[in-house]
Amino acid sequence: MSVIIYLAAGPDDLAEAEKTGYPTAQMIYAAGPDGRLFRREDAPDVRGGIAVVDCAGAGVPERFGEELLRECRARGLDGAVLENASRPLIRAAADAGLRVFAEEAQAFGTGAAPLVSTALSGGSLELRLREALERFGEIAAEAELIRMDFVLPERTGAGRPLEQAELRDLQRRYGGRSFFSEELMTYYFSFRRGKELHFVLCDNAESLSRKLRLAGSLGIREAFLHYPSVRTILPRLKL
């Protein structure tokens, strides 16, 4: 089974993302305290795809569900990703008959498919996805690129995020060989700076492709990629 890829993009990148041929997840919506749905006026007129709605502070779930359903029908949208949403708001959108995605912590019992990140710093990605599927029955993959520098020993699981230019500089400066982790499904390398031992995780087109193929093989129907982060590697994905 091939996973359907949605490219998440804001108003500045949306028209460009649509030209790739992938469906888009349009980060151009917000919900108000009265349950009304707002669309960015400067957003390009893109049809189809998924609405991404910032629901911070939103209220009146019944009205919100009705407005979201109306917008999806008018623009041919497949459904919506609800960010910063309460469970009643998520449930109202799902009860309206929409395909709804929400943050994992808020999705349980709402009828929404939770977004599960593919960016791990420990454990097994396959096991993580299988456990989420067992718990929820249906999930969507949030295929985030991981570029993270950890100073060992690291006990919190949180490293320092790296920009692509900084990652390339570290790879060039320390010249170490990168290895692929079958458990994390990403590349890694290590280097020593003074007394510090560093461990770096770094995704590329190959590792992201393998993560997406894994998601499809497990029966996961949708994956969301942040378009500005994957713009340069998108042509090299092998699904």
C-alpha positions in Angstrom: 0.0 0.0 0.0 1.4 3.4 -1.0 1.0 6.2 1.5 -0.6 9.5 0.3 1.7 12.4 0.9 0.4 15.8 1.8 2.8 18.8 1.6 2.1 21.2 4.5 2.7 24.7 3.4 1.8 28.3 4.4 0.6 31.1 2.1 4.1 31.9 0.9 4.9 28.4 -0.2 1.5 27.0 -1.1 1.4 27.8 -4.8 4.9 26.4 -5.3 4.0 23.2 -3.3 0.9 22.6 -5.4 3.1 22.6 -8.6 4.9 19.5 -7.3 1.8 17.4 -8.1 1.4 16.3 -4.5 -1.8 17.2 -2.6 -1.3 20.1 -0.1 -2.0 20.6 3.5 -2.9 24.2 3.6 -1.7 26.1 6.7 -4.0 29.1 6.0 -6.9 28.6 8.5 -7.7 29.6 12.0 -10.7 29.2 14.3 -12.1 31.9 16.5 -13.6 31.8 20.0 -17.1 32.0 18.5 -16.4 28.9 16.4 -16.0 30.8 13.1 -13.5 29.6 10.6 -11.1 32.1 9.1 -9.0 31.8 5.9 -5.9 33.9 5.2 -6.8 36.6 2.7 -3.3 36.5 1.1 -3.5 32.7 0.5 -3.5 31.5 -3.1 -6.7 29.9 -4.4 -5.6 26.2 -4.2 -8.4 23.6 -4.6 -8.4 20.1 -3.0 -6.0 18.8 -0.4 -6.3 19.2 3.4 -7.1 22.3 5.5 -4.7 22.9 8.4 -6.5 24.9 11.1 -5.0 26.6 14.1 -7.6 26.1 16.8 -5.8 27.9 19.7 -8.5 29.6 21.7 -11.4 28.3 19.5 -14.8 27.6 21.0 -18.4 26.7 20.1 -17.6 23.2 18.7 -20.9 22.7 16.9 -20.6 25.9 14.9 -16.9 25.2 14.1 -17.8 21.7 12.8 -20.5 23.1 10.5 -18.2 25.9 9.2 -15.4 23.5 8.6 -17.6 21.1 6.7 -19.0 23.9 4.6 -15.4 25.1 3.7 -14.3 21.6 2.8 -17.2 21.0 0.5 -16.8 24.4 -1.2 -13.1 23.9 -1.9 -13.0 20.2 -2.5 -10.9 19.5 0.6 -10.3 16.0 1.8 -10.5 16.9 5.5 -8.6 18.9 8.1 -5.6 18.8 10.4 -6.6 20.5 13.7 -3.7 22.1 15.6 -3.9 23.2 19.2 -7.5 21.9 19.4 -9.6 20.7 22.3 -11.2 17.3 22.3 -14.7 18.7 22.0 -13.6 20.7 18.9 -11.9 17.7 17.3 -15.0 15.5 18.0 -17.3 18.0 16.5 -15.3 18.1 13.3 -15.2 14.3 13.1 -18.9 14.1 13.9 -19.6 16.4 10.9 -18.4 13.5 8.7 -15.0 15.0 7.9 -11.7 13.1 7.7 -9.9 14.7 10.7 -6.3 14.5 11.9 -5.1 15.8 15.3 -2.2 15.8 17.7 -1.7 12.4 19.3 -2.2 13.6 22.8 -5.6 15.0 22.0 -6.9 12.5 19.4 -7.9 9.5 21.5 -11.7 8.9 21.6 -12.5 11.8 19.2 -12.8 10.0 15.9 -9.7 11.7 14.6 -6.6 10.0 13.2 -3.6 11.0 15.4 -0.4 12.4 13.9 2.5 10.2 14.9 6.0 11.6 14.3 8.6 9.5 12.4 11.5 11.5 14.0 12.8 9.3 16.9 16.0 9.7 18.9 15.7 6.2 20.5 13.9 2.9 20.2 12.3 1.4 17.1 10.3 3.4 14.6 8.5 0.3 13.3 7.5 -0.7 16.9 6.4 2.9 17.6 4.1 2.9 14.6 2.8 -0.6 15.3 2.0 0.3 18.9 0.2 3.5 17.8 -1.8 1.5 15.3 -2.8 -1.0 17.9 -3.9 1.8 20.3 -5.8 4.0 17.8 -6.7 1.6 14.9 -5.7 4.3 12.4 -3.0 6.9 12.4 -1.2 9.3 10.0 2.5 9.7 9.8 4.1 13.1 10.5 7.2 12.6 8.5 9.5 15.1 10.1 13.2 15.4 9.0 15.4 14.9 12.0 18.7 16.8 12.2 19.8 16.7 15.8 23.1 17.0 17.7 23.3 15.1 21.0 26.1 15.5 23.5 26.7 12.1 25.2 25.7 10.9 27.6 22.2 12.2 26.8 19.4 11.2 29.1 16.5 13.5 28.1 16.2 12.4 24.5 16.3 16.0 23.4 19.3 17.2 21.3 20.1 20.5 19.6 18.3 21.0 16.3 20.6 21.7 13.3 20.0 23.8 10.2 21.0 22.1 7.0 24.0 24.4 6.5 25.3 23.6 10.0 24.8 19.9 9.4 26.8 20.0 6.2 29.6 22.0 8.0 29.8 19.4 10.7 30.0 16.5 8.1 32.7 18.4 6.2 34.7 19.4 9.2 34.8 16.1 11.0 34.7 13.9 7.9 33.2 10.9 9.6 31.3 8.2 7.8 27.5 8.1 8.2 25.8 4.9 9.2 22.2 3.9 8.8 20.1 2.8 11.9 17.6 0.1 11.0 15.8 0.8 14.3 15.5 4.6 14.0 15.5 4.4 10.1 17.8 7.4 9.9 21.5 8.1 9.4 23.9 9.0 12.2 27.5 9.9 12.8 29.6 10.9 15.8 32.5 13.2 16.4 34.5 14.5 19.3 34.9 18.2 20.1 37.3 18.8 23.0 36.0 16.6 25.8 32.5 16.3 24.4 31.4 13.3 22.4 28.7 14.2 19.9 26.1 12.0 18.3 24.2 13.4 15.3 21.0 12.1 13.7 20.3 13.3 10.1 17.6 12.4 7.7 18.0 12.6 3.9 15.9 11.6 0.8 16.9 7.9 1.3 16.0 7.7 5.0 12.7 9.6 4.5 11.8 7.4 1.6 12.3 4.3 3.8 10.2 5.8 6.6 7.4 6.5 4.1 7.6 3.0 2.6 7.5 1.5 6.1 4.3 3.6 6.9 2.7 2.3 3.7 3.6 -1.3 4.4 1.9 -1.1 7.8 -1.3 0.2 6.2 -0.9 3.9 7.1 -2.9 5.8 4.5 -1.5 9.4 4.9 1.7 11.1 5.7 2.4 14.9 6.1 5.7 16.5 5.1 6.6 20.1 5.9 7.2 21.5 2.4 9.9 24.1 3.2 11.9 21.4 4.9 11.7 18.8 2.1 11.7 21.1 -0.9 15.2 20.2 -2.1 14.9 16.5 -1.5 11.4 16.0 -2.7 12.4 15.0 -6.3 14.6 12.2 -4.9 12.0 10.5 -2.8 11.5 6.8 -3.8 8.1 5.5 -2.6 
